[in-house]
Amino acid sequence: MIHPVARRLSRRFQIVMLLDGLLVGCATGLVITCYRLALTWAEATLRAAIAWSQGNPLRMGLWALVVLGLLVTVTLLVWRIPSISGSGIPQVEAELEGKYEQPWQTTLVGKFFVGTCTTLSGLSLGREGPSIQLGGMAGKGIARGLRKPKDEEHILITCGAAAGMAAAFHAPLTGVMFAIEEIHKTFSAPLVIAVMGSCIGADFVSSQVLGMKPVVTIAIYDQLPHGAYPYVLLLAVLLGLLGAAHNAGMFALQDLMARLGGKTNLRRYAIAFGAALVLSYVAPKLLCGGEAILEPLENIDILSLGTLLGLLVAKYAFTALCFGSGAPGGTLFPLVVLGGIAGCAFGVVVVNSFGLSQMYLANFAMLGVCGLFASVVRSPVTAVILVFELTGSFEAFLSLSIVSICSYLVANVTRVEPFYERLLASLVAKSAGEETNEQVDALEGRQILHGHVVEIGSELAGKAISAVVWPQDALVVSIRRDGKAITPTGDTVLEPFDLITVIMDVAHEADDEAWLRAQCETVTGYVEDTRGV
């Protein structure tokens, strides 16, 4: 009798998924390369239009009419294709959970076009969220073209999303880890192999056109001495609190903007587009993702603490306004910019107050990016890998890990929800027309508890609890779904990404745990159940 864990994967299937992942990666790399070129053109056109119209009332009026046209265009497109609104990451996650269906053709074309329009208008939104959605839809299109079954389609959607992240940041390892840690939330050999193949393919294609240089480059001149690590810990705590405040502010503004109502999003979008138009002539550095802010950060010695704090508050406020409106676009690149500013501001305080060398300001900027990303997204490993790929420095790994872990824990202690989990829950609730708010009973004084995540395509996914032949001494006592705990019954249907808590006998713990692990993991082919009751 072959143990279920030993026979759960097929080597041939892994090769097939690698080839499919490479295909998805190359296709996604081509799409994201075109998208980045379109955004570069849009931002250059925006800067030229501002310079052309500055100080001339007639020309300013003409540009205002262009922005008005862009506002109406984006509003109409989102009204016709709802899946292209917002970041795009929650839409991909919801589809992988089987709770949201995106028409891949119209989503792909529509997201590409509206993303270009919002950049041309100057909205403070990032390219990474849309790139992930564009990649996911490219993966879905290829899966449909190859007539893949649903479980393999989900893997290829994940591959496309990872490839989109990799091509957007020119950071393939970041794409791999983001897909596993944030999007798919599981770790299996076929998934990892396919995702790595897709990220390699996407990075290869995009680098042929856009070059090898990362989107953001942080030049580190020397590593922080160990005597400065108390400052690193303090920075981590502050970034954890800042990340929680970031999320709370974004959620509050999103809820506030949602009250404007209307059949379309015109009222909400008009506020964001109007703010962008005003800032075009008042503070143009705040526009778009934030590339214009990163340039002076390279010469941080010429910026005062007051200037940095002003940029931090203003950029966050404008980003929150744009994202809260629901306009198509992400927040990851503005998040990187905000983290860099916060780290620099902290570094200025340390340099001025404690005599640390000014050359370490770039180190604090790097740590700021890592810590804020970890505390906002709650993906600490991805945060470390992202900054590692931006800096190319192995020596910074220790300080990055400290900041990432500590800021992540501090943000969790505040009980403010992770950014994308909250957006996913809102999207699913809106799509389903209702929210789940059930509570689970406390479990005390019982036997051994084990928790497992139900993976996409596993034996348990889609089955009612009563339809599963469980071991005699195993009992499902809790299910956590979309951030909420529910009490299971025999009729409860297990869904992908459910975190199930099972109580089992100590005497049979090893066998029951092995069986449960095999049942929760993705199945690549038919596996006969050899475990009876």
CORKA-V882381 format. One record per residue. N is the residue number from 0. RES is the residue in one small letter. SS is DSSP state (H for helix, E for strand, - for the rest). PSI is psi in degrees with one decimal (NA if undefined). Layout:
N/RES/SS/PSI
N/RES/SS/PSI
This chain:
0/m/-/125.5
1/i/-/132.7
2/h/-/137.1
3/p/-/-37.2
4/v/-/-35.7
5/a/-/-25.8
6/r/-/13.0
7/r/-/-19.8
8/l/-/149.6
9/s/-/130.1
10/r/H/-38.1
11/r/H/-40.3
12/f/H/-37.1
13/q/H/-38.6
14/i/H/-43.3
15/v/H/-43.8
16/m/H/-33.0
17/l/H/-46.2
18/l/H/-41.5
19/d/H/-41.0
20/g/H/-41.4
21/l/H/-41.9
22/l/H/-46.6
23/v/H/-40.3
24/g/H/-43.5
25/c/H/-42.4
26/a/H/-43.8
27/t/H/-40.9
28/g/H/-39.9
29/l/H/-44.0
30/v/H/-46.8
31/i/H/-32.2
32/t/H/-46.4
33/c/H/-39.2
34/y/H/-45.3
35/r/H/-38.2
36/l/H/-39.2
37/a/H/-41.0
38/l/H/-37.6
39/t/H/-43.6
40/w/H/-44.0
41/a/H/-44.3
42/e/H/-38.4
43/a/H/-39.9
44/t/H/-40.5
45/l/H/-48.6
46/r/H/-39.5
47/a/H/-39.1
48/a/H/-38.5
49/i/H/-45.5
50/a/H/-38.0
51/w/H/-37.0
52/s/H/-10.9
53/q/-/124.1
54/g/-/-2.9
55/n/-/106.0
56/p/H/-39.7
57/l/H/-46.5
58/r/H/-36.4
59/m/H/-38.1
60/g/H/-39.1
61/l/H/-41.2
62/w/H/-34.5
63/a/H/-36.9
64/l/H/-37.5
65/v/H/-45.2
66/v/H/-38.5
67/l/H/-42.5
68/g/H/-39.2
69/l/H/-39.2
70/l/H/-48.3
71/v/H/-40.2
72/t/H/-48.0
73/v/H/-42.1
74/t/H/-45.9
75/l/H/-40.2
76/l/H/-43.4
77/v/H/-35.3
78/w/H/-39.4
79/r/H/-31.6
80/i/-/82.1
81/p/H/-25.7
82/s/H/-12.3
83/i/H/3.0
84/s/-/160.5
85/g/-/-155.9
86/s/-/-49.6
87/g/-/-25.1
88/i/H/-47.0
89/p/H/-34.0
90/q/H/-40.9
91/v/H/-45.3
92/e/H/-42.3
93/a/H/-35.9
94/e/H/-38.1
95/l/H/-27.0
96/e/-/-5.1
97/g/-/19.5
98/k/-/4.1
99/y/-/135.6
100/e/-/124.6
101/q/-/132.0
102/p/-/109.3
103/w/H/-34.9
104/q/H/-53.3
105/t/H/-33.3
106/t/H/-42.4
107/l/H/-50.7
108/v/H/-44.4
109/g/H/-43.4
110/k/H/-40.1
111/f/H/-45.7
112/f/H/-46.3
113/v/H/-30.7
114/g/H/-39.4
115/t/H/-39.2
116/c/H/-42.5
117/t/H/-34.3
118/t/H/-41.8
119/l/H/-27.8
120/s/H/-15.9
121/g/-/10.8
122/l/-/142.2
123/s/-/78.6
124/l/-/153.6
125/g/E/168.0
126/r/-/-14.1
127/e/H/-44.2
128/g/H/-52.4
129/p/H/-37.2
130/s/H/-39.4
131/i/H/-42.4
132/q/H/-41.7
133/l/H/-43.1
134/g/H/-41.7
135/g/H/-40.7
136/m/H/-31.3
137/a/H/-41.9
138/g/H/-39.5
139/k/H/-40.8
140/g/H/-42.2
141/i/H/-40.7
142/a/H/-41.8
143/r/H/-39.5
144/g/H/-34.4
145/l/-/2.0
146/r/-/47.3
147/k/-/148.1
148/p/-/167.8
149/k/H/-40.5
150/d/H/-38.2
151/e/H/-32.0
152/e/H/-41.3
153/h/H/-39.3
154/i/H/-41.5
155/l/H/-30.7
156/i/H/-43.6
157/t/H/-41.2
158/c/H/-45.3
159/g/H/-40.8
160/a/H/-44.1
161/a/H/-42.5
162/a/H/-35.6
163/g/H/-42.5
164/m/H/-44.0
165/a/H/-44.1
166/a/H/-31.5
167/a/H/-41.6
168/f/H/-6.8
169/h/-/50.4
170/a/-/85.7
171/p/H/-39.3
172/l/H/-35.9
173/t/H/-40.6
174/g/H/-43.0
175/v/H/-50.6
176/m/H/-35.8
177/f/H/-38.7
178/a/H/-40.2
179/i/H/-42.7
180/e/H/-34.3
181/e/H/-41.7
182/i/H/-60.4
183/h/H/-30.9
184/k/-/22.4
185/t/-/164.8
186/f/-/108.7
187/s/-/155.7
188/a/H/-49.6
189/p/H/-39.8
190/l/H/-49.6
191/v/H/-44.2
192/i/H/-45.4
193/a/H/-42.8
194/v/H/-41.6
195/m/H/-41.9
196/g/H/-42.1
197/s/H/-40.5
198/c/H/-38.4
199/i/H/-46.0
200/g/H/-43.7
201/a/H/-43.6
202/d/H/-37.7
203/f/H/-47.0
204/v/H/-47.9
205/s/H/-36.5
206/s/H/-23.1
207/q/H/-29.0
208/v/H/-43.3
209/l/H/-6.2
210/g/-/175.6
211/m/-/-11.3
212/k/-/132.9
213/p/-/158.5
214/v/-/-40.0
215/v/-/127.8
216/t/-/123.4
217/i/-/109.6
218/a/-/117.4
219/i/-/122.4
220/y/-/-32.2
221/d/-/159.4
222/q/-/149.2
223/l/-/134.8
224/p/-/153.6
225/h/H/-24.7
226/g/H/-17.5
227/a/H/1.1
228/y/H/-26.2
229/p/H/-34.9
230/y/H/-34.4
231/v/H/-43.3
232/l/H/-41.7
233/l/H/-41.8
234/l/H/-41.1
235/a/H/-43.0
236/v/H/-45.2
237/l/H/-39.2
238/l/H/-34.3
239/g/H/-43.9
240/l/H/-39.8
241/l/H/-38.7
242/g/H/-40.9
243/a/H/-41.3
244/a/H/-37.8
245/h/H/-50.1
246/n/H/-44.4
247/a/H/-42.4
248/g/H/-42.1
249/m/H/-45.0
250/f/H/-42.6
251/a/H/-43.9
252/l/H/-35.6
253/q/H/-43.2
254/d/H/-39.7
255/l/H/-44.6
256/m/H/-30.5
257/a/H/-23.6
258/r/-/-13.7
259/l/-/-26.2
260/g/-/-154.9
261/g/-/154.5
262/k/-/-29.3
263/t/-/178.4
264/n/-/18.2
265/l/H/-43.2
266/r/H/-45.2
267/r/H/-44.9
268/y/H/-36.4
269/a/H/-35.7
270/i/H/-46.2
271/a/H/-44.9
272/f/H/-38.3
273/g/H/-41.6
274/a/H/-40.3
275/a/H/-38.7
276/l/H/-43.3
277/v/H/-45.8
278/l/H/-21.3
279/s/H/-31.2
280/y/H/-14.0
281/v/H/-46.2
282/a/-/72.7
283/p/H/-20.5
284/k/H/-20.6
285/l/H/-9.3
286/l/-/159.1
287/c/-/-152.8
288/g/-/-32.4
289/g/-/13.8
290/e/H/-35.8
291/a/H/-24.1
292/i/H/-34.7
293/l/H/-30.3
294/e/H/-52.0
295/p/H/-20.1
296/l/H/-21.2
297/e/-/-23.3
298/n/-/60.2
299/i/H/-23.6
300/d/H/-17.3
301/i/H/-1.5
302/l/-/137.1
303/s/-/165.6
304/l/H/-41.0
305/g/H/-40.0
306/t/H/-42.5
307/l/H/-44.8
308/l/H/-37.4
309/g/H/-43.1
310/l/H/-40.4
311/l/H/-49.1
312/v/H/-45.3
313/a/H/-42.9
314/k/H/-40.9
315/y/H/-44.8
316/a/H/-44.2
317/f/H/-40.5
318/t/H/-44.0
319/a/H/-38.9
320/l/H/-45.3
321/c/H/-46.2
322/f/H/-38.1
323/g/H/-26.4
324/s/-/-17.2
325/g/-/7.5
326/a/-/145.6
327/p/-/123.5
328/g/-/158.7
329/g/E/-175.9
330/t/-/0.7
331/l/H/-43.6
332/f/H/-45.3
333/p/H/-32.2
334/l/H/-41.1
335/v/H/-42.7
336/v/H/-45.7
337/l/H/-41.1
338/g/H/-40.8
339/g/H/-41.9
340/i/H/-45.8
341/a/H/-43.6
342/g/H/-40.7
343/c/H/-43.4
344/a/H/-43.0
345/f/H/-41.8
346/g/H/-39.1
347/v/H/-41.6
348/v/H/-45.3
349/v/H/-43.4
350/v/H/-44.3
351/n/H/-29.6
352/s/H/-30.0
353/f/H/5.0
354/g/-/15.4
355/l/-/146.6
356/s/-/143.6
357/q/H/-19.2
358/m/H/-12.7
359/y/H/2.6
360/l/H/-37.0
361/a/H/-33.9
362/n/H/-42.7
363/f/H/-34.2
364/a/H/-43.7
365/m/H/-45.9
366/l/H/-33.7
367/g/H/-42.0
368/v/H/-47.2
369/c/H/-49.5
370/g/H/-41.1
371/l/H/-38.9
372/f/H/-46.3
373/a/H/-39.0
374/s/H/-29.0
375/v/H/-52.2
376/v/H/-22.7
377/r/-/42.1
378/s/-/77.9
379/p/H/-35.5
380/v/H/-43.0
381/t/H/-38.9
382/a/H/-44.4
383/v/H/-45.5
384/i/H/-38.8
385/l/H/-50.8
386/v/H/-33.4
387/f/H/-43.9
388/e/H/-28.1
389/l/H/-32.5
390/t/H/-29.6
391/g/-/23.2
392/s/-/116.1
393/f/-/-29.8
394/e/-/-25.0
395/a/-/0.8
396/f/H/-40.7
397/l/H/-50.4
398/s/H/-36.3
399/l/H/-43.7
400/s/H/-40.9
401/i/H/-48.4
402/v/H/-42.4
403/s/H/-49.4
404/i/H/-46.3
405/c/H/-43.8
406/s/H/-37.0
407/y/H/-46.8
408/l/H/-41.8
409/v/H/-43.4
410/a/H/-38.4
411/n/H/-37.4
412/v/H/-30.7
413/t/-/-14.4
414/r/-/13.7
415/v/-/134.5
416/e/-/148.1
417/p/-/149.4
418/f/H/-56.8
419/y/H/-25.1
420/e/H/-40.7
421/r/H/-43.4
422/l/H/-38.8
423/l/H/-45.7
424/a/H/-40.7
425/s/H/-41.5
426/l/H/-44.7
427/v/H/-42.3
428/a/H/-41.5
429/k/H/-39.4
430/s/H/-39.8
431/a/H/-19.4
432/g/-/8.5
433/e/-/161.0
434/e/-/146.2
435/t/-/130.8
436/n/-/42.6
437/e/-/155.5
438/q/-/153.2
439/v/-/142.6
440/d/-/149.5
441/a/-/143.6
442/l/-/107.4
443/e/-/144.7
444/g/-/16.2
445/r/-/-165.1
446/q/-/-129.8
447/i/E/131.5
448/l/E/136.4
449/h/E/137.2
450/g/E/138.6
451/h/E/147.0
452/v/E/130.0
453/v/-/116.2
454/e/-/159.9
455/i/-/131.6
456/g/-/10.4
457/s/E/171.0
458/e/-/-31.5
459/l/-/-25.5
460/a/-/126.6
461/g/-/2.3
462/k/-/144.6
463/a/E/149.4
464/i/H/-38.3
465/s/H/-18.3
466/a/H/-5.2
467/v/-/135.7
468/v/-/88.2
469/w/-/155.5
470/p/-/149.5
471/q/-/-36.5
472/d/-/12.9
473/a/-/137.8
474/l/E/127.4
475/v/E/119.2
476/v/E/-13.3
477/s/E/146.6
478/i/E/130.4
479/r/E/120.6
480/r/E/126.5
481/d/-/38.7
482/g/-/2.7
483/k/E/144.1
484/a/E/135.2
485/i/E/151.3
486/t/-/121.4
487/p/-/150.1
488/t/-/175.9
489/g/-/-28.7
490/d/-/-7.3
491/t/-/126.3
492/v/E/126.1
493/l/-/136.2
494/e/-/155.5
495/p/-/140.3
496/f/-/1.3
497/d/-/134.0
498/l/E/107.7
499/i/E/137.6
500/t/E/124.2
501/v/E/132.7
502/i/E/137.5
503/m/E/163.9
504/d/-/139.8
505/v/H/-36.2
506/a/H/-30.6
507/h/H/20.7
508/e/H/-44.5
509/a/H/-48.2
510/d/H/-44.1
511/d/H/-38.8
512/e/H/-40.4
513/a/H/-41.9
514/w/H/-45.2
515/l/H/-42.1
516/r/H/-42.9
517/a/H/-37.4
518/q/H/-29.1
519/c/H/-17.2
520/e/-/154.4
521/t/E/134.2
522/v/-/130.3
523/t/-/-8.2
524/g/-/-178.9
525/y/-/129.6
526/v/-/119.3
527/e/-/135.0
528/d/-/114.3
529/t/-/2.5
530/r/-/122.0
531/g/-/-176.9
532/v/-/NA
